[in-house]
Amino acid sequence: MSSSPSATSDSGASARVPLSGLLLAVGGAIGFSGKAIIVKLAYRHGVDAITLLMLRMLLALPLFLALAWWAGRGKPSLTPRERLAVLGLGFSGYYLASFLDFAGLAYVTASFERLILYLNPTIVLLLSWALYGRRVTARQAGALAVSYAGVLLVFGHELQVAGANVWLGGALVFGSAVSYALYLVYSGEWVKRLGAMRLTGLATSVACGFCIAQFLLTRPLSGLAELAPAVWWLSVLNAIACTFAPVLMVMMAIERMGAGVAAQTGMIGPMSTILMGVLILDEPLTGWVVAGTVLVLGGVWLLARQRR
């Protein structure tokens, strides 16, 4: 998508960022960050990750199918190569990343999960170096070190509070971040060919199919009748407010003010997760968490500046 002039101008760009784009980006970041809160609340009712993920994707599926149809109007059908690409991107970017994230949230706090996921730009940089040989500058390496120092700081604190399961939870969430980073690295060509909205609608629909199939293969359907009503309502909220709506809002924000400004606005995500974790989940807000958050956000901000 092309950036608006107000988002790309060198002088006074920040003053001309459209308010509608800024509000959409902020709303999308908060929506995405609320997913961890909803998952943690649902876990209190005894539901497992596979069932909870299936409910989220089942309820979101009609919305993403509608998005794929709307974005694909008047465009040619997918070629076999494009179908294979959508299948792979949907598996990595939305199914596997979501499953590992949901599984990891059973062992770590929502705040720590969001900090790990926010390492995504650093993982993309490392994958670009490993897969394509793109050079990592000394300043970029410094930004990486700052971000990972923040995560390690919070990890050490969580390890003291929550015990050895933090290793498993942290590894699962980091695996989720790597899986989504792979999606970002490989999706560039297909975004240009299919368009961001069409690719997102198709890839997420594929992921919904994977999640539903996983549930049908591993869980009895009768178990759905035993779920607490709160799990259903939380899943509806997760599917709409924390899945479909943020995807649409972020894409609309990028259209209005460019990917760079939208990405910087997304830095509100970790902070909103921490705030909601404290207010809704009674998670502790310690100096370690604050210091780690500052380091992670600072490192990602430095990395973003290096990419200009």
KEKE-226911 format. One line per field, with one value per residue: residue in one letter; x, y, z of N, C-alpha, C in turn. Coordinates in Angstrom, 2 decimals. Example, Ala and Ser with C-alpha at 12.3 -4.5 7.8 and 13.67 -1.06 7.14 Angstrom:
REM residues 2
resn	c(A;S)
nx	c(13.19;12.85)
ny	c(-5.69;-2.25)
nz	c(7.80;7.08)
cax	c(12.30;13.67)
cay	c(-4.50;-1.06)
caz	c(7.80;7.14)
cx	c(13.20;12.90)
cy	c(-3.30;0.03)
cz	c(7.80;7.87)
REM end
This chain:
REM residues 308
resn	c(M;S;S;S;P;S;A;T;S;D;S;G;A;S;A;R;V;P;L;S;G;L;L;L;A;V;G;G;A;I;G;F;S;G;K;A;I;I;V;K;L;A;Y;R;H;G;V;D;A;I;T;L;L;M;L;R;M;L;L;A;L;P;L;F;L;A;L;A;W;W;A;G;R;G;K;P;S;L;T;P;R;E;R;L;A;V;L;G;L;G;F;S;G;Y;Y;L;A;S;F;L;D;F;A;G;L;A;Y;V;T;A;S;F;E;R;L;I;L;Y;L;N;P;T;I;V;L;L;L;S;W;A;L;Y;G;R;R;V;T;A;R;Q;A;G;A;L;A;V;S;Y;A;G;V;L;L;V;F;G;H;E;L;Q;V;A;G;A;N;V;W;L;G;G;A;L;V;F;G;S;A;V;S;Y;A;L;Y;L;V;Y;S;G;E;W;V;K;R;L;G;A;M;R;L;T;G;L;A;T;S;V;A;C;G;F;C;I;A;Q;F;L;L;T;R;P;L;S;G;L;A;E;L;A;P;A;V;W;W;L;S;V;L;N;A;I;A;C;T;F;A;P;V;L;M;V;M;M;A;I;E;R;M;G;A;G;V;A;A;Q;T;G;M;I;G;P;M;S;T;I;L;M;G;V;L;I;L;D;E;P;L;T;G;W;V;V;A;G;T;V;L;V;L;G;G;V;W;L;L;A;R;Q;R;R)
nx	c(0.84;0.42;2.01;0.61;1.19;1.52;2.59;5.06;6.58;9.54;9.80;8.23;6.57;5.36;3.51;1.59;0.43;-2.43;-5.29;-7.22;-5.83;-3.92;-5.54;-6.68;-4.39;-3.56;-5.84;-5.77;-3.34;-3.90;-6.04;-4.83;-3.08;-4.84;-5.53;-3.95;-4.79;-7.46;-7.12;-5.76;-7.78;-9.72;-8.42;-8.76;-11.11;-10.71;-10.34;-8.53;-5.60;-5.86;-8.64;-9.51;-8.19;-9.33;-12.02;-11.73;-10.78;-12.77;-14.98;-14.01;-13.67;-15.84;-15.67;-13.08;-13.23;-15.10;-13.59;-11.52;-13.03;-14.10;-11.76;-10.80;-12.47;-13.22;-10.67;-8.21;-8.43;-6.60;-3.38;-1.94;0.59;0.30;-1.75;-0.42;1.48;-0.17;-1.20;1.11;1.92;-0.32;-0.26;2.21;2.21;-0.23;-1.59;0.39;1.90;-0.12;-1.01;1.30;1.64;-0.76;-0.43;1.91;1.05;-0.13;1.80;3.27;3.20;0.88;2.12;4.86;4.65;3.81;6.06;7.97;6.82;7.02;9.57;9.63;10.45;13.24;13.75;12.99;15.03;17.28;16.59;16.62;19.31;20.29;19.00;19.21;21.63;21.89;23.51;24.19;24.42;26.70;25.31;22.72;23.12;23.66;21.14;19.66;20.88;20.10;17.28;17.02;18.29;16.42;14.27;15.52;15.93;13.31;12.61;14.32;13.24;10.63;11.22;12.05;9.65;7.54;8.62;10.11;8.53;8.41;10.48;9.51;7.12;8.16;9.78;7.87;6.34;8.34;8.90;6.51;6.82;9.00;7.84;5.89;7.55;8.85;6.71;6.43;8.87;8.75;6.41;6.48;6.74;4.32;2.43;2.72;1.79;-0.81;-2.02;-2.39;-4.73;-6.22;-4.41;-4.12;-6.77;-7.12;-4.95;-5.43;-7.89;-7.15;-5.57;-7.56;-8.89;-6.90;-6.77;-9.34;-9.37;-7.32;-8.50;-10.73;-9.41;-8.15;-9.74;-12.87;-16.10;-18.14;-17.08;-17.37;-19.88;-19.55;-18.15;-17.61;-19.96;-18.67;-16.32;-17.18;-18.19;-15.88;-14.38;-15.81;-15.35;-12.57;-12.28;-13.44;-12.80;-10.09;-8.88;-10.00;-10.87;-8.53;-6.68;-7.88;-7.99;-5.27;-4.34;-5.86;-4.84;-2.18;-2.64;-3.44;-1.35;1.10;3.45;5.65;5.07;2.79;3.86;5.52;3.59;2.50;4.02;2.68;1.42;2.77;2.81;0.10;-0.74;0.62;-0.56;-3.28;-2.91;-2.16;-4.45;-6.64;-5.89;-4.50;-1.74;1.65;3.22;6.32;9.57;11.39;9.88;9.10;11.63;12.59;10.66;11.12;13.70;13.23;11.37;12.95;15.11;13.80;12.85;15.26;16.17;14.21;14.76;17.21;16.49;15.43)
ny	c(-1.19;2.25;5.01;7.89;11.34;12.89;11.13;10.57;12.76;14.72;16.98;18.14;15.92;14.51;16.32;16.28;13.84;12.00;12.21;10.21;7.97;7.67;7.10;4.71;3.06;3.07;1.92;-0.60;-1.63;-1.77;-3.53;-5.92;-6.36;-6.95;-9.57;-11.45;-10.97;-11.80;-14.51;-15.40;-14.93;-16.74;-19.17;-19.48;-20.79;-23.41;-24.26;-25.61;-24.89;-25.70;-25.98;-23.39;-21.81;-22.85;-22.01;-19.24;-18.92;-20.19;-18.52;-16.21;-16.88;-16.49;-13.69;-13.26;-14.71;-13.14;-10.81;-11.71;-12.30;-9.75;-8.23;-9.57;-9.13;-8.94;-9.68;-11.93;-15.54;-17.51;-18.79;-22.14;-21.98;-19.66;-20.46;-22.44;-20.86;-19.22;-21.20;-22.06;-19.64;-19.06;-21.21;-20.83;-18.07;-17.54;-19.84;-21.66;-19.75;-18.64;-20.87;-21.67;-19.36;-19.22;-21.59;-21.01;-18.95;-20.20;-20.51;-18.20;-14.69;-12.23;-9.82;-10.47;-12.16;-10.37;-8.72;-10.51;-11.13;-8.64;-8.51;-9.08;-7.45;-7.56;-10.25;-10.64;-9.16;-10.74;-13.15;-12.29;-11.84;-14.46;-15.97;-14.55;-13.31;-10.63;-7.74;-7.02;-4.12;-2.48;-0.73;-1.70;-4.21;-3.38;-2.34;-4.70;-6.04;-4.42;-4.77;-7.58;-7.77;-6.54;-8.39;-10.64;-9.63;-9.36;-12.02;-13.30;-12.29;-13.36;-16.04;-16.36;-15.83;-17.39;-19.91;-22.94;-23.47;-21.22;-21.30;-23.11;-21.80;-19.33;-20.24;-21.31;-19.03;-17.46;-19.10;-18.71;-16.02;-16.27;-17.87;-16.14;-14.12;-15.42;-15.59;-12.84;-12.34;-13.92;-13.11;-10.80;-10.79;-11.90;-10.19;-8.04;-9.21;-10.16;-8.31;-6.68;-6.91;-8.97;-11.12;-11.33;-11.97;-14.44;-16.01;-16.03;-17.30;-19.84;-20.54;-20.64;-22.93;-24.88;-24.72;-25.52;-28.11;-29.28;-29.27;-31.00;-33.38;-33.96;-33.48;-34.23;-33.46;-33.27;-32.06;-29.34;-28.66;-28.69;-26.48;-23.49;-20.77;-18.27;-18.75;-18.93;-16.32;-14.83;-15.82;-14.90;-12.16;-12.19;-13.10;-11.03;-8.37;-8.61;-9.93;-9.94;-7.19;-5.61;-6.39;-5.33;-2.62;-1.89;-2.29;-0.34;1.89;1.89;2.39;5.04;6.49;5.31;2.54;2.84;4.85;3.70;1.36;2.41;3.55;1.23;0.62;1.14;-1.13;-3.20;-1.70;-1.24;-3.85;-4.54;-2.70;-3.52;-6.09;-5.64;-4.29;-5.96;-8.68;-8.75;-8.91;-8.49;-5.28;-4.58;-3.11;-4.48;-5.40;-2.95;-1.83;-3.76;-3.53;-0.90;-1.23;-3.13;-1.75;0.47;-0.68;-1.71;0.68;2.00;0.26;0.64;3.28;2.94;1.76;3.65)
nz	c(0.00;-0.66;0.91;2.48;1.58;3.85;5.62;4.73;4.25;4.71;6.32;9.15;9.36;11.44;12.36;10.44;10.36;9.80;11.94;11.95;10.98;13.01;15.25;14.41;14.28;16.97;18.16;16.92;17.92;20.68;20.59;19.61;21.76;23.77;23.43;24.85;27.46;27.41;26.82;29.12;31.03;30.14;30.59;33.28;33.53;32.99;30.34;27.51;25.43;22.71;22.30;22.96;21.05;18.72;19.02;18.89;16.22;14.73;15.16;14.05;11.41;9.40;9.09;8.08;5.70;4.37;4.12;2.42;0.14;-0.48;-0.94;-3.13;-5.27;-8.70;-9.42;-10.80;-10.42;-8.01;-8.85;-9.02;-7.75;-6.22;-4.50;-3.04;-1.76;-0.15;1.50;2.89;4.13;5.67;7.42;8.83;9.65;10.95;11.95;13.27;14.70;16.31;17.78;19.26;20.75;22.30;23.75;25.18;26.84;28.95;30.82;31.31;32.23;30.92;30.35;30.02;27.83;25.81;25.61;24.60;22.09;20.96;20.15;17.53;15.18;15.51;15.20;12.57;11.35;12.03;10.75;8.10;7.82;8.24;6.22;3.82;3.84;4.48;5.65;9.06;10.81;13.10;14.77;14.54;15.69;18.28;18.97;18.93;21.08;23.23;23.26;23.72;26.14;27.77;27.66;28.82;31.36;32.41;32.15;34.00;36.38;36.25;36.37;39.01;40.31;39.14;38.64;37.17;34.90;33.38;31.56;29.62;28.81;27.90;25.79;24.04;23.37;22.21;20.06;18.70;17.96;16.19;14.22;13.19;12.29;10.19;8.45;7.86;6.58;4.26;3.04;1.55;-1.34;-2.06;-1.03;-2.75;-5.08;-4.55;-2.90;0.27;1.89;0.64;0.77;3.57;4.34;3.01;4.01;6.79;6.81;5.93;8.14;10.09;9.23;9.73;12.56;13.33;12.27;13.80;16.33;15.88;15.40;17.78;20.02;21.64;20.26;22.05;24.24;23.96;24.87;27.54;28.26;30.11;30.12;30.09;28.67;26.04;25.57;25.99;23.88;21.66;21.96;21.70;19.05;17.55;18.63;19.22;17.15;14.34;14.05;14.90;12.87;10.57;11.29;11.57;8.95;7.62;8.90;8.01;5.34;5.50;6.74;6.33;6.67;8.40;10.39;11.46;12.55;14.54;16.20;17.14;19.33;21.59;22.29;24.03;26.42;26.92;27.31;29.67;31.44;31.36;32.28;34.92;35.94;35.30;35.51;37.84;37.80;38.87;38.98;38.70;39.36;37.80;35.61;34.49;33.85;32.04;30.01;29.11;28.03;25.96;24.30;23.74;22.33;20.03;18.99;18.38;16.42;14.47;13.75;12.52;10.18;8.56)
cax	c(0.00;1.21;1.89;0.12;2.27;1.74;3.36;6.39;7.29;10.68;9.69;6.95;5.72;4.57;2.40;0.59;-0.11;-3.88;-5.79;-7.93;-4.84;-3.33;-6.52;-6.80;-3.18;-3.62;-6.88;-5.29;-2.31;-4.56;-6.81;-3.91;-2.52;-5.88;-5.69;-3.33;-5.63;-8.64;-6.68;-5.50;-9.08;-10.38;-7.74;-9.28;-12.31;-10.32;-10.25;-7.15;-5.17;-6.39;-10.06;-9.66;-7.75;-10.34;-13.18;-11.35;-10.68;-14.07;-15.83;-13.45;-13.61;-16.73;-15.19;-11.91;-13.70;-15.71;-12.49;-10.86;-13.93;-14.19;-10.48;-10.51;-13.47;-12.72;-9.29;-8.14;-8.31;-5.22;-2.67;-1.50;1.73;-0.23;-2.49;0.58;2.05;-1.18;-1.26;2.29;1.90;-1.38;0.21;3.27;1.95;-1.44;-1.91;1.45;2.22;-1.19;-1.03;2.42;1.37;-1.79;0.15;2.87;0.37;-0.50;2.94;3.90;2.26;0.52;3.12;6.08;4.31;3.80;7.43;8.62;6.28;7.44;10.90;9.45;11.33;14.62;13.82;12.98;16.38;18.17;16.25;17.10;20.76;20.55;18.46;19.58;22.95;21.87;24.46;23.70;25.38;27.03;24.22;21.61;23.48;23.46;19.70;19.26;21.36;19.27;15.97;17.09;18.62;15.15;13.54;16.22;15.71;11.98;12.63;14.92;12.27;9.53;11.74;12.02;8.28;6.67;9.27;10.77;7.64;8.65;11.32;8.65;6.25;8.95;10.22;6.71;6.00;9.41;8.65;5.43;7.39;9.81;6.92;5.28;8.62;9.02;5.61;6.74;10.02;8.39;5.14;6.65;6.45;2.90;1.66;2.75;1.02;-2.21;-2.55;-2.31;-6.02;-6.60;-3.52;-4.47;-8.03;-6.92;-4.03;-6.09;-8.93;-6.43;-5.21;-8.78;-9.11;-5.93;-7.14;-10.55;-8.98;-6.56;-9.45;-11.53;-8.56;-7.58;-10.69;-14.25;-17.04;-18.99;-16.45;-17.81;-21.09;-19.15;-17.41;-18.30;-20.46;-17.69;-15.35;-17.78;-18.23;-14.50;-13.94;-16.43;-14.59;-11.24;-12.37;-13.82;-12.08;-8.65;-8.37;-10.40;-10.88;-7.18;-6.08;-8.47;-7.62;-3.86;-4.21;-6.41;-3.90;-1.04;-3.11;-3.59;-0.16;2.32;3.81;6.61;4.40;1.89;4.67;5.95;2.42;2.29;4.79;1.76;0.91;3.29;2.42;-1.32;-0.85;1.06;-1.59;-4.46;-2.53;-2.20;-5.80;-7.63;-5.39;-3.77;-0.32;2.46;3.98;7.56;10.62;12.01;9.02;9.20;12.96;12.64;9.82;11.84;14.80;12.69;10.84;14.08;15.85;13.01;12.83;16.56;16.21;13.35;15.47;18.29;15.93;14.92)
cay	c(0.00;3.47;5.90;9.22;12.32;13.37;10.15;10.37;14.02;14.82;18.09;18.29;14.78;14.11;17.25;16.07;12.48;12.13;11.73;8.95;6.91;7.49;6.43;3.32;2.34;2.89;0.95;-1.91;-2.09;-2.14;-4.74;-7.07;-6.60;-7.50;-11.01;-12.19;-10.81;-12.66;-15.91;-15.68;-14.99;-17.99;-20.29;-19.62;-21.63;-24.79;-24.60;-25.81;-24.00;-26.15;-25.63;-21.93;-21.30;-23.23;-21.14;-17.92;-18.93;-20.55;-17.34;-15.18;-17.37;-15.78;-12.33;-13.29;-15.13;-11.96;-9.91;-12.27;-12.12;-8.32;-7.77;-10.28;-8.85;-8.50;-10.09;-13.31;-16.62;-17.82;-19.85;-23.19;-21.50;-18.71;-21.24;-23.08;-19.81;-18.85;-22.31;-22.01;-18.43;-19.21;-22.16;-20.26;-16.76;-17.39;-21.05;-22.09;-18.64;-18.49;-22.03;-21.59;-18.23;-19.63;-22.60;-20.36;-18.11;-21.01;-20.59;-16.90;-13.58;-11.54;-8.78;-11.08;-12.66;-9.27;-8.27;-11.46;-10.95;-7.36;-8.70;-9.52;-6.79;-8.02;-11.61;-10.45;-8.74;-11.89;-14.10;-11.73;-12.10;-15.90;-16.54;-13.80;-12.75;-9.17;-7.32;-6.39;-3.11;-2.43;-0.05;-2.64;-5.21;-2.75;-2.28;-6.07;-6.33;-3.69;-5.42;-8.90;-7.57;-6.27;-9.65;-11.46;-9.03;-9.77;-13.48;-13.65;-11.98;-14.34;-17.34;-16.35;-15.76;-18.44;-21.21;-23.47;-23.49;-20.02;-21.72;-23.68;-20.77;-18.38;-20.88;-21.42;-17.69;-17.06;-19.85;-18.01;-14.82;-16.71;-18.34;-14.98;-13.42;-16.14;-15.12;-11.50;-12.40;-14.55;-12.63;-9.58;-11.01;-12.23;-8.97;-7.26;-9.88;-10.37;-7.22;-7.00;-7.34;-10.27;-12.13;-11.52;-12.69;-15.83;-16.72;-16.25;-18.31;-21.11;-20.81;-21.06;-24.33;-25.69;-24.74;-26.34;-29.50;-29.74;-29.57;-32.17;-34.57;-34.19;-33.23;-34.63;-32.37;-33.20;-31.20;-27.96;-28.45;-28.60;-25.25;-22.43;-19.70;-17.20;-19.09;-18.57;-14.86;-14.36;-16.19;-13.95;-10.92;-12.44;-13.21;-9.77;-7.19;-8.84;-10.64;-9.36;-5.72;-5.04;-6.60;-4.35;-1.26;-1.64;-2.14;0.97;2.89;1.90;3.04;6.47;7.21;4.59;1.45;3.25;5.52;2.72;0.46;3.13;3.66;-0.08;0.50;1.26;-2.47;-3.78;-0.91;-1.48;-5.20;-4.48;-1.98;-4.39;-7.21;-5.18;-3.90;-7.02;-9.99;-8.59;-9.21;-7.49;-4.30;-4.39;-2.36;-5.34;-5.38;-1.61;-1.69;-4.63;-2.94;0.25;-1.73;-3.75;-0.69;1.28;-1.39;-1.74;2.05;2.23;-0.53;1.31;4.47;2.51;1.28;4.76)
caz	c(0.00;-0.72;2.06;2.18;1.63;5.21;6.38;4.18;4.09;5.59;7.24;9.83;9.07;12.59;12.55;9.41;10.44;9.96;13.21;11.75;10.91;14.33;16.11;13.95;14.68;18.42;18.43;16.51;18.87;21.94;20.33;19.58;23.09;24.64;23.22;25.95;28.65;27.24;26.93;30.54;31.71;29.74;31.23;34.64;33.47;32.73;28.92;27.06;24.35;21.41;22.25;22.99;19.75;17.74;19.18;18.36;14.77;14.19;15.20;13.16;10.03;8.45;8.87;7.21;4.38;3.77;3.76;1.25;-1.00;-0.81;-1.49;-4.37;-6.30;-9.99;-9.63;-11.30;-9.44;-7.63;-9.55;-8.08;-6.93;-5.24;-3.49;-2.18;-0.93;0.85;2.45;3.75;4.93;6.67;8.44;9.65;10.21;11.74;12.72;14.17;15.60;17.29;18.67;20.19;21.64;23.25;24.63;26.06;27.82;30.12;31.73;31.56;32.37;29.68;30.12;29.48;26.49;24.87;25.40;23.69;20.75;20.43;19.57;16.15;14.21;15.67;14.65;11.11;10.97;12.14;9.70;6.84;7.80;8.12;4.99;2.62;3.98;4.63;6.67;10.29;11.20;14.53;15.48;14.61;16.70;19.58;19.22;19.28;22.43;24.18;23.33;24.33;27.55;28.45;27.81;29.80;32.67;32.86;32.26;35.29;37.43;36.15;36.80;40.47;40.81;38.62;38.62;35.97;33.74;32.58;30.45;28.58;28.29;27.13;24.54;23.16;22.86;21.29;18.83;18.03;17.34;15.05;13.18;12.54;11.58;8.93;7.61;7.38;5.67;3.00;2.49;0.77;-2.76;-2.26;-0.76;-3.99;-6.13;-4.19;-2.09;1.70;2.44;0.10;1.34;4.97;4.42;2.59;4.91;8.08;6.60;5.94;9.53;10.78;8.88;10.48;13.97;13.46;12.02;14.97;17.40;15.53;15.46;19.12;21.10;21.32;20.10;23.24;25.23;23.80;25.68;28.94;28.50;30.85;29.23;29.99;27.63;24.76;25.42;25.84;22.53;20.74;22.12;21.15;17.60;16.91;19.12;19.34;15.99;13.05;14.06;14.85;11.55;9.65;11.72;11.27;7.50;7.27;9.40;7.08;4.13;5.73;7.19;6.03;7.57;9.42;11.50;12.08;13.36;15.74;17.06;17.75;20.57;22.73;22.58;25.27;27.59;27.21;27.87;31.07;32.20;31.49;33.14;36.31;36.33;35.09;35.94;39.10;37.63;39.58;38.22;39.45;38.70;36.80;34.43;33.90;33.25;30.86;28.97;28.57;27.20;24.74;23.45;23.30;21.30;18.80;18.47;17.76;15.19;13.49;13.26;11.64;8.91;7.76)
cx	c(0.88;0.96;1.35;1.26;2.56;2.56;4.78;7.18;8.41;10.51;8.30;6.02;4.82;3.37;1.29;0.11;-1.62;-4.37;-6.50;-6.96;-4.21;-4.26;-6.70;-5.60;-3.17;-4.66;-6.46;-4.27;-2.93;-5.38;-5.96;-3.40;-3.55;-6.07;-5.12;-4.17;-6.82;-8.27;-6.43;-6.81;-9.79;-9.75;-8.23;-10.51;-11.99;-10.24;-8.79;-6.88;-5.79;-7.86;-10.25;-9.27;-8.77;-11.56;-12.89;-11.39;-11.99;-14.98;-15.32;-13.50;-14.56;-16.25;-14.00;-12.27;-14.33;-14.64;-11.79;-11.73;-13.97;-12.91;-10.18;-11.50;-12.82;-11.29;-9.25;-8.01;-6.84;-4.65;-2.29;-0.35;1.25;-1.01;-1.51;1.22;1.10;-1.27;-0.09;2.30;0.82;-0.97;1.20;2.83;0.77;-1.83;-0.83;1.80;1.16;-1.21;0.10;2.22;0.35;-1.23;1.12;2.21;-0.12;0.60;3.58;2.82;1.99;1.57;4.39;5.83;4.37;5.20;8.17;8.13;6.74;8.88;10.83;10.33;12.79;14.79;13.81;14.37;17.35;17.88;16.71;18.59;21.04;20.13;18.98;20.95;22.99;22.68;23.75;24.77;25.64;25.92;22.99;21.87;23.32;21.99;19.17;19.66;20.51;17.92;16.04;17.53;17.35;14.34;14.20;16.03;14.35;11.91;13.22;13.98;11.14;9.98;11.73;10.61;7.46;7.31;9.72;9.87;7.81;9.56;10.47;7.76;6.99;9.39;9.06;6.35;7.07;9.28;7.52;5.96;8.23;8.91;6.29;6.33;8.91;7.93;5.93;7.86;9.60;7.14;5.29;6.26;4.95;1.99;1.60;1.86;-0.47;-2.85;-2.62;-3.62;-6.42;-5.73;-3.86;-5.76;-7.88;-6.07;-4.68;-7.21;-8.32;-6.07;-6.41;-9.08;-8.16;-6.34;-8.37;-10.22;-8.21;-7.50;-10.23;-10.73;-8.12;-8.56;-12.08;-15.16;-17.91;-18.39;-16.89;-19.03;-20.75;-18.40;-18.26;-18.78;-19.44;-16.65;-15.88;-17.79;-16.84;-13.97;-14.54;-15.66;-13.21;-11.27;-12.61;-12.88;-10.57;-8.06;-8.73;-10.29;-9.47;-6.48;-6.58;-8.03;-6.17;-3.66;-4.75;-5.50;-2.70;-1.41;-3.15;-2.28;1.14;2.69;4.73;5.96;3.48;2.67;5.14;4.80;2.15;3.08;3.91;1.26;1.44;2.85;0.96;-1.54;-0.46;0.00;-2.82;-4.15;-2.60;-3.64;-6.79;-7.18;-4.67;-2.32;0.52;3.16;5.21;8.54;11.30;11.20;9.12;10.54;13.08;11.84;10.51;12.97;14.29;12.18;11.96;14.86;15.11;12.95;14.15;16.69;15.38;14.03;16.57;17.76;15.40;15.85)
cy	c(1.24;4.34;7.23;10.21;12.79;12.41;10.05;11.64;14.13;15.91;18.17;17.13;14.45;15.01;16.97;14.63;12.59;11.51;10.39;7.78;6.61;6.73;4.97;2.49;2.07;1.84;-0.47;-2.48;-2.54;-3.41;-5.99;-7.39;-7.19;-8.99;-11.82;-12.12;-11.74;-14.13;-16.28;-15.78;-16.31;-19.20;-20.50;-20.52;-23.05;-25.19;-24.76;-24.97;-24.40;-25.76;-24.13;-21.32;-21.64;-22.31;-19.75;-17.90;-19.32;-19.32;-16.22;-15.58;-16.65;-14.37;-12.31;-13.79;-13.95;-10.97;-10.40;-12.08;-10.66;-7.83;-8.42;-10.03;-8.34;-8.89;-11.55;-14.32;-16.91;-18.93;-20.94;-22.74;-20.52;-19.43;-21.90;-22.05;-19.39;-19.94;-22.25;-20.79;-18.49;-20.15;-21.51;-19.00;-16.67;-18.65;-21.37;-20.99;-18.50;-19.65;-21.98;-20.46;-18.62;-20.65;-21.96;-19.53;-18.89;-20.98;-19.25;-15.83;-12.94;-10.49;-9.35;-11.61;-11.53;-8.73;-9.20;-11.25;-9.64;-7.40;-9.00;-8.79;-7.25;-9.42;-11.55;-10.05;-9.92;-12.94;-13.60;-11.93;-13.58;-16.44;-15.86;-13.15;-11.24;-8.75;-6.68;-5.41;-3.16;-1.77;-0.94;-3.73;-4.65;-2.67;-3.66;-6.39;-5.65;-4.39;-6.75;-8.81;-7.29;-7.52;-10.54;-10.93;-9.46;-11.28;-13.92;-13.39;-13.01;-15.70;-17.44;-16.45;-16.99;-19.82;-21.65;-23.49;-22.27;-20.35;-22.23;-22.61;-19.76;-18.95;-20.98;-20.07;-17.19;-17.81;-19.23;-16.77;-15.18;-17.14;-17.17;-14.16;-14.09;-15.74;-13.75;-11.51;-12.91;-13.97;-11.43;-9.73;-11.19;-11.07;-8.13;-7.88;-9.93;-9.18;-7.63;-7.53;-8.73;-11.37;-12.40;-12.31;-14.16;-16.61;-17.00;-17.27;-19.71;-21.51;-21.25;-22.52;-25.26;-25.82;-25.61;-27.81;-30.07;-30.10;-30.84;-33.47;-34.92;-34.03;-33.71;-33.41;-32.18;-32.28;-29.76;-27.65;-28.26;-27.31;-24.24;-21.36;-18.58;-17.47;-18.71;-17.06;-14.28;-14.68;-15.28;-12.63;-11.05;-12.44;-11.87;-8.63;-7.37;-9.61;-9.92;-7.83;-5.12;-5.22;-5.55;-2.93;-0.94;-1.47;-0.79;2.09;3.00;2.61;4.56;7.18;6.45;3.56;1.88;3.89;4.56;1.77;1.14;3.30;2.35;-0.29;0.65;-0.12;-3.09;-3.02;-1.12;-2.88;-5.21;-3.80;-2.85;-5.59;-6.85;-4.95;-5.06;-8.35;-9.94;-9.05;-8.13;-6.54;-3.94;-3.54;-3.16;-5.31;-4.03;-1.43;-2.54;-4.07;-1.76;-0.20;-2.32;-2.67;0.19;0.62;-1.44;-0.36;2.39;1.48;0.12;2.55;4.09;2.12;2.42;5.07)
cz	c(0.00;0.49;1.60;2.28;3.04;6.03;5.92;4.01;5.10;6.64;7.82;9.63;10.23;12.79;11.56;9.37;10.68;11.26;13.06;11.68;12.25;15.27;15.71;14.39;16.18;18.79;18.06;17.47;20.18;21.76;20.31;20.99;24.04;24.51;24.37;27.22;28.58;27.39;28.39;31.34;31.39;30.41;32.67;34.70;33.00;31.27;28.52;25.81;23.01;21.26;22.16;21.64;18.67;17.81;18.60;16.84;14.09;14.11;14.29;11.69;9.07;8.12;7.91;5.81;3.64;3.32;2.50;0.01;-1.44;-1.48;-2.83;-5.48;-7.58;-10.29;-10.08;-10.16;-9.15;-8.51;-8.55;-7.19;-5.87;-4.14;-2.51;-1.24;0.18;1.92;3.42;4.66;6.01;7.78;9.38;10.38;11.14;12.52;13.74;15.17;16.69;18.28;19.70;21.20;22.71;24.25;25.62;27.14;29.04;31.18;32.07;31.68;31.01;29.34;29.48;28.07;25.47;24.60;24.44;22.26;20.13;19.92;18.08;15.13;14.31;15.08;13.12;10.62;10.99;11.06;8.33;6.70;7.54;6.76;3.73;2.71;4.10;5.84;7.86;10.74;12.70;15.33;15.59;15.65;18.10;19.95;19.61;20.71;23.48;24.35;24.07;25.79;28.35;28.67;28.85;31.22;33.23;33.02;33.60;36.45;37.43;36.65;38.32;41.01;40.42;38.54;37.24;34.74;32.86;31.39;29.30;27.96;27.43;25.80;23.55;22.56;21.90;19.97;18.02;17.29;16.12;13.90;12.44;11.78;10.23;7.94;7.02;6.35;4.29;2.34;1.56;-0.69;-2.98;-1.92;-2.03;-5.05;-5.82;-3.49;-0.63;2.24;1.94;0.69;2.80;5.12;4.07;3.58;6.26;7.94;6.58;7.37;10.34;10.49;9.61;11.95;14.22;13.27;13.21;16.11;17.11;15.64;16.87;20.27;20.69;21.21;21.34;24.30;25.14;24.67;27.15;29.27;29.27;29.88;29.05;28.90;26.26;24.55;25.27;24.44;21.48;20.77;21.50;19.63;16.93;17.33;19.12;18.16;14.70;13.05;14.07;13.51;10.57;10.00;11.37;9.76;7.04;7.75;8.47;5.80;4.28;6.05;6.99;7.09;8.69;10.62;12.22;12.99;14.64;16.72;17.78;19.03;21.80;23.16;23.87;26.52;27.94;27.77;29.34;31.93;32.41;32.36;34.61;36.76;36.28;35.67;37.28;38.98;38.30;38.61;39.04;38.68;37.61;35.50;33.72;33.19;31.98;29.71;28.31;27.64;25.89;23.78;22.90;22.19;19.98;18.17;17.78;16.44;14.09;12.92;12.28;10.26;8.05;6.61)
REM end
